[in-house]
Amino acid sequence: MTYCSSSDLPSVPVVPAADLTLIIAEADREIAAYLLPYDLQGGGDDTVKEAAIKLCKAGIFMYSWASGDVPKLLVTGDKRIQGDPEVAIKILRDEAFALLHLYVESQIVRINLRRSFVRVVNGQ
């Protein structure tokens, strides 16, 4: 399942399209692995999409860092981090998994609410 696409991400001239596709696929795998124990998929949910975008941005920073093309100023949402890609990557990944945690909690509450409304009639 694809949680975000290249059109959801900022334009990144230093990352070739093929590598961006790999970064997106890796983010998708991480999300799927996180949701698997809960038997959830998360498709179409804005919270999961935002988590995917954050994981992709972290992947882009990792790619840039590995290629030696690290910008002097990294912007992650409302945070600006001066020249330390490790910090930016950690912040983005932490924010992404916090969003996934919120998504899982909200789905568990929904499932429990549905179960609480099931009525037993004549012992069946």
C-alpha positions in Angstrom: 0.0 0.0 0.0 1.2 3.5 -0.8 0.7 6.0 1.9 2.1 9.1 0.0 3.4 9.9 -3.4 6.2 12.0 -4.8 3.6 14.8 -5.4 3.0 15.0 -1.6 6.7 15.8 -1.0 8.6 19.0 -1.6 10.6 19.2 -4.8 14.0 17.8 -4.1 16.5 18.3 -7.0 19.3 16.3 -5.3 17.3 13.1 -5.3 16.7 11.3 -8.6 13.2 10.1 -9.2 14.2 6.5 -9.0 15.8 7.0 -5.6 12.8 9.0 -4.4 10.6 6.1 -5.4 12.8 3.8 -3.2 12.6 6.2 -0.3 8.8 6.3 -0.6 8.7 2.5 -0.7 10.8 2.2 2.4 8.5 4.6 4.3 5.5 2.5 3.1 7.2 -0.7 4.4 8.0 0.9 7.8 4.4 2.0 8.2 3.0 -1.4 7.1 5.3 -3.1 9.6 4.3 -0.8 12.4 0.5 -1.4 11.7 0.7 -5.1 11.1 0.5 -6.3 14.7 -2.7 -4.3 15.1 -4.2 -5.7 11.9 -4.5 -2.2 10.5 -3.7 -0.8 7.1 -4.2 3.0 7.4 -5.0 3.7 3.8 -6.7 7.0 3.2 -6.1 8.3 6.7 -4.6 11.8 6.8 -2.7 11.0 10.0 -1.0 8.0 8.3 -0.3 10.1 5.2 1.4 12.8 7.3 3.5 10.1 9.0 4.5 8.8 5.6 5.5 12.3 4.5 7.6 12.7 7.6 9.3 9.3 7.1 10.0 10.2 3.4 11.5 13.6 4.4 13.7 11.8 6.9 14.7 9.4 4.0 15.5 12.4 1.8 17.7 13.9 4.5 19.5 10.5 4.9 20.0 10.3 1.1 21.4 13.9 1.0 23.6 13.2 4.0 25.0 10.0 2.5 25.6 11.8 -0.8 27.5 14.6 0.9 24.9 17.2 -0.2 23.6 18.4 3.2 21.9 21.8 3.3 23.1 24.2 5.9 19.6 24.8 7.2 17.1 21.9 7.5 13.5 22.8 7.9 11.2 20.1 9.4 7.7 21.5 9.7 7.9 24.5 12.0 11.4 23.6 13.3 14.6 24.9 11.7 17.8 22.9 12.4 21.1 24.4 11.5 23.4 21.9 9.8 22.8 18.7 11.8 21.0 16.1 9.6 21.1 13.5 12.4 18.9 15.7 14.6 16.5 16.5 11.7 16.2 12.8 10.8 15.5 11.8 14.4 12.9 14.6 14.9 11.1 13.6 11.7 11.1 9.9 12.5 9.9 10.5 16.1 7.1 12.7 14.9 6.1 10.1 12.3 5.9 7.3 14.8 4.1 9.5 17.3 1.4 10.1 14.6 1.2 6.3 13.8 0.8 5.7 17.6 -2.1 8.2 17.7 -3.7 6.5 14.6 -3.4 3.0 16.2 -4.9 4.3 19.5 -7.8 5.9 17.6 -8.5 2.7 15.7 -8.4 0.6 18.8 -10.9 2.9 20.5 -13.2 2.6 17.5 -13.0 -1.2 17.5 -13.7 -1.3 21.2 -16.7 1.0 20.8 -18.1 -1.2 18.0 -17.7 -4.3 20.2 -19.4 -2.6 23.2 -22.6 -2.1 21.1 -23.0 -5.7 20.1 -26.0 -7.1 21.9 -26.5 -10.7 22.8 -30.1 -12.0 22.3 -31.2 -15.3 23.8 -27.7 -16.2 24.8 -26.4 -16.1 21.2 
